[in-house]
Amino acid sequence: MNPSAAPREATRLGELTSYQWRSGIAAWLGWLFDGMELHLYTLVATPLVIHLLAATSAADPAVKEKTAYIQAAFLVGWAVGGAFFGRLGDLLGRSRALALTVLTYALCTGLCAASQTWWQLMIFRFVAALGIGGEWAVGASLVTETWPRAWRPWLAAVLQCGVNLGILFAAAVVGLLSLLPHPVPERYVFLLGVLPALLVFWIRRQVPEPEAWQQAERVAGKKNPGVRELFRGAIARTTWVTMAVCALSLSAWWLFVFWHSQHLRQLLDGSGLPPARITRLISAAFFGTIAVSIVGNFAAGWLATVAGNRRTIIWMFLGLFGSMAGAFIVPRSFTELVWFWLPLTGFFSGVFGLFTTYMPPLFPTLLRTTGAGFCYNIGRLAAAIASIVFGWLAPVGNFRLALLASSTLALAAAAVSWWLPEGENRSEPGV
């Protein structure tokens, strides 16, 4: 029996094949390291850029400007990587492309530790983002084509938890470094990024290409459809609507992720606390927000099994809008934000976990990683532009107003989601 054959509708864990377990573990570990490498920079951005610019404080306009440029470059790289490696996933296969994405982001994140100028850091973050953006589309398609359909909402939650745990690990490491008696340069946290490179060897040895992809390749005679096919015929509507939803929602979320920590730092700047203590408090707040998002992942998965994908996505985006707007519509204290409003926002961010197994089946097999990667990561380009705009607003102290404005993007995402396909009728691999 081919170990990579199409999944059976297993009803118990014991009925899953060893290949299904290996493909799921490979994707989960990719998600885990994705989360870690995504947020290492957001947690140390301000002090690291202060050091690279030889600036005196976070109030220096150049610090806010350069951190915004670096974050924008990362988001552009993420979008480009999603499209590039997504295309490779359809041309070379899921397992091969997954290994390449992990190797790219692992090595380049490690190189961030060697940065001597802000623009060197920006280049390394851009290249690392290519791999991070590609890993989502390739890994999501891998599990879609190997795991049973009925398990997909729960599998999406488990995979997204991998991202969350990676983020928590990054926050814990940064927090622990601040407790050391002798300060450790922030750049050294990027050396953790080299660890995922070891995963590449295991993937290539233990995870063969899915039968669905191999069969589609044989049927097509290796004459894969071009990217233009995403914008032709019946699939064009799905492409445009999915792309719009991703652009709006991911822009809202990433503006929140990056700028809320700067807002919290601004609230604490006048408290008289030492810088290490402030960094530790912000890391703890971020830790709590992401920890609650794990609950949101499973809540979204459960709701999808009851109400369907489209309704769940709409309701969760409305919740994301309400929690973000509630957090920043009026000035709130650090305590109010970290004990209620920010965790509530984290809960509704669980909607993004649902995208993992919802989006790839919307596209034919030989356009699956191309379509999913393109649509999901196109939001990074919009977020990159928004990061620069909010970077311009930041020097005049408008973090709260900027975050409030970004919440409207989540509301717009909820409105556009009305036109999303349900997706359940197109979830069979090989379609």
Steps between C-alpha positions, in 0.01 A plus 500: 500500500627846414571677834402834349163383367190711546375516861233270638225636717654382825278544804765432767864598544598134483362476146734768363790368294865562584529715188212720613669543836833590337346754263305656786808518724710652220240771441453561874872543562518735203219706656674494841824641364304743281342648811831526680677672212206726418506671837860508609534836327174652624608435861846657472446744213526827691809429718681327212444783253598753769831315528556475124429872452696601811189694601428623851141379550186363337375859467752562221293529177768306309444197725129482425561566131761224460305242703204566271718455189641172628154370585370611160786317324417188698135517399591553133734202520224295657264580215760433231607177672142380523461540126847371406516191721129441446576466132794269573267285711288432193798451268746306721269339755389576855780323689785645293361853515435474875863406562619797293278747689623381841865516392455854365345652809724310742830614352397859435349550844829384647684752282296780661724459805796616290336824385713809550264756347124540483496436125690172540239389751229601252655288222535190721145537626374536142667177382392310813145616432510336157523161667250578775241616247548192285484252786135575574369422151712189453438355847126572484468321167705206628263429790192572286605227260595243762256536792129402507250775421305468825812572704595819318341766726669344803823443312498869404472592868787268595722639224423858597588409857843415365534863391370620836739279694787626287398857580476416871844343486642815342331718765628275779857513372498880474347525846759266651787692341379814674531319837870424462732697731707615201304630200518286186495683165158468338654379173592164652138386516515454122749214541202289605389523139769257387334207681231429236770420244530158665137431410583506129688171508215320675240635256690383196550149641164437664233696309440388137291700259119458538334260257249770403780721365682210333182384327415851381851532358459175308160601361632840391809347346700742716351787302387696802242778458640852512435764763262676263253216548427639847331794331305313235167322499312404816814505718557873436221610733638283781848642445392865513270467801747289699779742417294799619405330827861407571630847413256673734512260793873431503576872476280563803660219700858583414457867576366394838783253562776744417364829632320397818834416665629845405185651651555307823862615511383858458258458793784373721768746392397754761463244780859520620551127450839383371513403130550130578187500717299670225615242243405221738150641558440540127621144435264372771207693349575358157533153653153527654339625178641216293420240769133597482513479121558125537151477650376705206649250255294215641192719541517587129550132411200393707281779363592404144374146559168643624439810284731446203817675392356819353275592792775425748744723314247787494417472870863476605596806294216696659635399839851603396371842399304545822790405725753721317265798488409452867867493597596827333184708459582680827828532693544194721755409763764234455313279748165531319655406170707200607239342728198523272510673163819356354419137598151550351660607173725196518197274537336624180829470310429126515321552169836489319555143611186400313651629175764225513270222382225717351694677226712237318202282395342802331753457219573208261789273602762638262407858598446426868817638660518774235145621570511463878844658524409790276168582665609456860822696467372784280385661824864550595546754222208705631631464854847607388362826362294549815807441720680787330197728529462425869874546537453856382217549750693352793742791564207727589370247752202363313551131576152465649326683217695303242397172665138615518505581129645158421203331670274615216693267269369204700144632457554530125637143495181377666289675236696359204496151656130481417602410143747227597416145385408257776779272386373171638382370161842551347716345771593175330868480404559470132201711393 
